[in-house]
Amino acid sequence: MHQIGVVGLSYRHVGVEEVARFALPRAEIPARLPALRALLKSAEILYVGTCNRVEVLYAAADGCAAGDCRAEVFRILTGREPQPGEAARILRAWTGEAAVEHLFLLACGLDSAQTGEHEIAAQLRGAWDDSRAAETCGPVLDRLMGEALGMARRVRRMTAGVRSPSLGDLAADRVLQHLGGRPGRVALLGVSPMTRRCAGVLSEARVPLLIVNRTLEAADELAGNVAGEAMPLDRFRIEPPPLDALVLATGGGEPVLDAAALARLKGSAGLAPLIIDFGVPPNVDPATAQRAGLARVGMSDLIEAAQGRRLAQLVRLAPVRHAIDERLTHLRSELATRAIGPRLADLRGAFEQIAAEEVARALRQELRTLDERQRGQLVRLASTVAHRLAHLPLAGLRAAAVHASQDVVDAFFDAAQRGRMRAEPATDEVQEPKRHS
């Protein structure tokens, strides 16, 4: 696990506006991944961007230990040099087992703004698909992402029957509060895990829904699931229907509705519609919405509301944290044993070789009078003793490799090799038996 690294930032440490500075437009990610890998000088790389975090997961080249790459990631994602100490202040870094643990916590929703939500697993899978499409993901990150998403599936089985929380639920609650029990139409712009979840809650509350998307096919699919209508984004910008609320969650580096579109949206409604914006960067510019006289709830507001429930969710999900710890322990042992497997085989072979050489020497000298049956018995005995003598150091090394650093393991094998090289070769001279007078 030593070659794994993660660098990024999230709502936990900075504001959503700061996260937006580092976000890549969704459509550009597959094309930019090879360049990111080259600039970071890593063997494999994967970019994760959600509504409240941006993270770069990488595997160092040639099996080397992952280093602190915060300055490089800052430069790559922002396009400028960080000021002294700026990258370390804004970005967080994890390497080795800590990076793997962080990814597991993330996949299981324990690091999410809405603790325990499941949408993050779908977002991680999308990031993995992007990386594989760009051919920047290899055996190390493939194994790691498979493990992380496997943990997410295990969590869903553990919490079956309990509705997982979601920021989409918070958005739906805000919309229903805004409606105050009166009939009203709501539009959801963008087909994403958040809008799907929000649409499901509002559909159950029998709120008429309009699904808006750049591609009409995706809008039609979601609209069919929630008994809503569909509209392409280009038409919505020009002819927005009367709405009581608009929920946005779509990718892109620029706002999807400009001042003119917002003015048309407000003018088409009797009362100014509520805007809930999941976008990072914002799908609706906050200042533009304010000038248009539209109330806007952004990611920062939703995250703040979610934090009040965080402690209760963490208590509920304590078994998930335990399951993650168990899997990390198993993975640590498996990978450590696999890493030193060839060297353990060499060590076992050294025990067997020494035993075989000593038996061969004895059979040429003091035991040369043994018959074939006796010689065979001696060879088999020597092999058995060699295996038993090797068992204790090999078992100890397997256990030590799990907890010791790579340097400690290397030092043991280096010392063993030097000891063998210094050992005096056994003499092969035949000693004549002494004659007694």
N, C-alpha and C positions, 0 to 999 in steps of 0.2 A: 504493500500500500504506500510505500515511501515515495513513489514517483507521482502520486496524485496531488493536485493542488486545486484550490478554489479561491477566486478573488471576486469580490463584488460588494454591493451595498443594497440595503433594503430599508423599509419603513422603520425597522427596529433601531436604526442608528442615525438616519438622516430623514429629511422631509421628502415627500413625494416629488416636489419640484427638483430637488437634487438628483433623485433617481432618474428623472426625465432627461437630465443633461447627458447621462451615460447610455440612454436607450438607443438601440438601432432600429430603424424602420423595419417592420416585419418582412416586407417584400425584399429587402436588401440582404437579409441574413445569410441565405445559402451562398450568394455570390461573394460575400465578404469573408466567409469563414476561412478559406485557404490563405488569404492574405493575413488574417489574424493569427493563424497558426505559424506562418513564416515569421511574422514580426515578434511573436512570443518565443520563437525557437523551440517549440514543443513538438512532440510526435503526434499528439491527438488533441482536439479541442472541441468544445461544445458551448454554445451561447444560450443562456436562459434569460428571457425577458418576460416579465409579467406586469400586472398593473401596479405592483409595489416592490419590485426587486429587479436588479440586473446582476447576473453572475456569469463568470467565465470559468468553466471546468476544463482542466487540461491534464495531460500526462506528459511528464518530462521525457526527453529523448534518451535512447540508449540505456533505459532502466535507471537513470540517475535520480537522485532524490530531488523532489520538487522544491524550488526556492521561493522566496518572497518576490512576487512579480507585480506588486501593486503599482509601482511607477510605470512599468511597461503597459499594463492594462489601462491605466489612466490616460497615457499618451495615445493608445490605440483608439479608445472609445470617445475621447473628447477632441482629439486632433491637435492638442497643444501640450507643451511641457508643464508638468506640475511645479508649483512653487515649492521651495524647501519645506518638507514635512506635510505638504498638502495631500499627497496620495495616501500616506499612512494615516492621516486624520480622517479622511473621508471613506476610504475603502477598507474592508475587512479581508483577512487572508487566513486560510486554513491549509495545512499540508499534512500528508500522511494519513494516519488513522483519523485525525480530527476532521479532515476533509471528507472522508467517507462517512463519518458520523453525521456531519452537517447535511450531506446529501440525503441520508436516510431520514433524518428529522424533517427535512424539506418535503420529501416525497410522501411522507405520512401526515403532512399537514401540521406538524407540531411547531413549525417556525412561521406559519402563515399568520397574516393579520387576523383572520378569523380562524382561530385554533381548531384543528380537526377537520377542516374542509377537504374535499376530495378533488376539487377542480385542478389543483396543482399537479396531480399525477398526470392528467391529460396534457397539461402544458409542458411537463417534462418529456412526455412521449413525443410531443410535437417538436421540441428542441432536439431530441435524439434523431427523429426522422430528418430534420434539416441537416444535421451533422452527417448522417449517413449518405444523404443525397449529395452533399458537397464532398464526400469522401475524406472527411477530416476526423472520422471516428474509426478507431481500430479495436483490436482485441481487448485492450485494457479498459477503455471507456465503455465498450459494448458489455463487458462482464459487469462493470460497476453499475451501469444504468439498468441492466437486467436485474441485478440484486436489489436496487432501490425500488424499482417498480414492483418487484416481487414482494417486498415488504409492504408496499402500498396495498396490494391485493390482499395480503394477510390481514392488514388492519381493517379492510372492508369486511372480511369474514368475521373478525373479532367483534366488530361493532354492528353486525347485521341486526336489523330491527330497530336501530337507533338512527334517527334522521341526523345526518351530518350537518354541521353549521356551514354557512356560506355568506360571503359578502353580498351575494345575490339576494339572500333573504332579507338582509338589512335594507337593500335598495327597495325591495318590494314593500317592506314595512313603511318606509318613508313615503312611497307612492300612495299606499292605502291611507296613511294618516293625512296626506294632502287632499285626497278625495273626500275624506270625512264621511263616508257612507253614501255619498251622492253618486249617481252614474257618471262615468267619464271614460274617455278613450285614452289609451296609453300606447306610445310607440316605443319600440326597442330597436335601436340602430346598431347593426353589427350582429353577426351570429358567432357567439363565443360561449364558453362555459358559464360565464356570469349572466349573459342575457338569457341563455337557456334556462338557468335556474330561476331567475327572476320571472321569466315568462310563465314557468310552471306554477309558481305561487300565485301570480296574478290571474292565471287562467282558472285555477281552483276557486278563486274569489269571484269568478264570473265577470272579470273586467274585460271589456272589448280591447283587442290587441291589434296593432299594426306592426309588422316586421319589415324593417328597412335594411337593405344591404346593397353593396356594390354590385354583386351578382344576384339576379332575381331567383335563380334556381335554389340557392342556399336559403333565401328568404322564404320561398314557397315551401321548402321542406319543414322549416321550423313552424311556419304559420299553420301548416296542416296538422302538426302535433298539438297545437294549443288553440285550435278553432279560431285562428286569426286571419287577417288579410296580409298580403305582401305587396311591397312597392320597391322599385329600384331607387338607389340613392340619388341619382341625377334628377329624377322626377320629383323626389321629395324636397330637394333643395329649392326647386322652382315653384312647386305647387304643394306646400305642406297642408294637410287637412287639419281641421280643428282638433286640438289635442289638449288634454289636461296635464300630461306629464310625458317626458321624453327621457329614456335611459339609453346611454351611449356606452359601448365597449367595443371599439374597433382599433386595429393597429394603424400605424402611420406616424410620420414625424411632424405632420402639420394638422391644424384643426380641420375637421371635416365640414363644419358649418361656419361660414363667415358672417360678417355683420349683416349683409343683405339677406342671407338665408334666415338668420335669427329674427330680423325685422318682419319678414313674411310669416314666420312661425307664430310670432306674437300677434300679428294682425289678423291671422285666421282664427284665433281663439277668442272666446268671450272673456275669459280670465287668463292672465299670463300663466303659461304652463310651467311646471317645476322641471328643472333639468338635473338629472343625476348622471355624473360623468365618471366612468371608470378609467378613462384614457390616461396613459402615461407615455408620452406627453399628453396634455389634455386634448380631448376631442373637440371641446368648446373652450376657447380662450376665456378665462375668468373675467378679465377686464371688459372684453367685448360683450359678454353676457350681462355684466352690470350696466353698461351703457345702454343696452337694449331693454333694460328693466325686467330681466328674467332672473329669478332665484336659481342659483346653481349649487348643487351639493357635489363636491369633488372627493377624490380618493382620501385626502387627508381627513375630511369629516367622517367618512365611513370607517376609516381605520380607528379614529378616536372612539367612535361608538363601539367598535368591536373589542377594544381593549378592556372595557368594563366587564366582559364575559370571559376574559382569557384565563383567569385563575381557576374558575369553576370548570372550564373545559380541560385544563391541564390535569386537574384532579381526576376527572372522568377518564382521561386517556392515560393514566399512570400505567396500566397494563401494556399499552403500546410502547411506552418508553422502556419498560422491562424487556419486551420482545426485541426491540432494537439493540439493547445491550447484549442480549443473548446471541443475536445474529452477528454482531461485531466480534464477539469472543470467538465464535465458530469460524468466522471468516479470517480473523487474525491467525488462528492456529492452522487453518488450511493453507493460507498463502505462505506462512512462514515455513511450513513443512515442505511445500512445493518448491520454495526458493532454494532450500538447502538439500533437497532430495538427491541431486546428482553428487553432491559432496559427501552425503551420508553413504551413498552407494560406493563411492571411492574409498571411504574409510572402512566399510565392511570388507571390501575387496582387499584392503591392505592387511587386515587381520588374517584373512584366509591365505593371502600370499605368504605372509610370514610363517604361518603354521605349515603350509605346504613346503616351503623352502627348508624349514628345520627338519621335517620328516624326511625329505629327500636327502638331506645331508646325513642324517642318522642312518638311513638305509644304505648309504654308500660307505659308511664307516662302521661304527660300533654295532649296528644292527644289520649288517650286510648278510648275516647267516640266516635271517628269517626266510621262511618259505613264502610262496605267493599268497596263501590264505592269511598268514599272519601280517604280511605287508598290507593287504587290503584292509584288515581290521585296524591297523595303525593309522592308515590314511583317513578312514572314516572317523576314528576317534579324534584325530587332530582337527578335522573339519567341524565336528560337533563342538569341541572345546572353543575353537575360534569364534563360532557363532555365539556361544554363550558369553564369552569374554567381551564380544563387541556389543552385546545387547545393552549393557548398563550405560556405557558412554553414548551410544546412539539414542537411547531413550532420554537421557539427560540433555543431549543437544537439541532434540525435538522440543522438549519443554522450555529450554533456555531460549531457543530461537523466537518463541512467541513473545517473550518479555524483554530480551536483550536487544541492544542495537545491532545493526549490521556490522559495525566496526568490531564489536565484541566477538561475534561469530567468526568474522574474517581473521581476527587475531588468533583464535583457537586453531583454525585449520592451518594458518601460516606457521604457527609454532609446531604443530604436528608434522608438517612437511619438513621443516628444518631439522626436527629430531630424527626423522627417518634418514635424511641425507647424511647426518653426522654419525649414524650408527655404523659400527665397524662390520664389514662383511664377514660372515662366518667362514672359518678356514675349511678347506675341502681336502686337507692332507689326511691320508689314511694312517692311523696310529697302529703300529705293530703291537700285538699283545705281548706283555712281559713274560719272559721265560723264568721259571723257578728252578733252582738247582736242587 
